Amino acid sequence: MIPSPQAIETKVQQVVNDLKAYHPQQVILFGSTARGDADQYSDLDFVILKDTTQPFLERLKEVALLCTVPGAIDFLVYTPQEWRQMQEMEAPFAQRVLTEGRTVYEAQP
């Protein structure tokens, strides 16, 4: 059964609430859920921007341990500098996230 848009949004907000403990600067939902064409097999895909000195894989572990929401959820954590560099290089992945993604959380300055 395909989850309703309301059920998806509730799950996204639950993930965001968990991620607030990580103190991200921005959380972007991308992929089929952000495009609106998710099906029962779709996962949630997030890009998280955070100023950190942790190695890339350590960031992923840290975020995965914080998330209590069940189901298939993928996280990619970049520093703002890494993300800016990917955009400047016009990396296809960054372009796709910028085109289809939507910001679901942004820290207040």
Secondary structure, DSSP 8 states (H G I E B T S, - for coil): ----HHHHHHHHHHHHHHHGGG--SEEEEESHHHHT---TT--EEEEEE----S-HHHHHHHHHHH----S-EEEEEE-HHHHHHHHHTT-HHHHHHHHH-EEEEE---
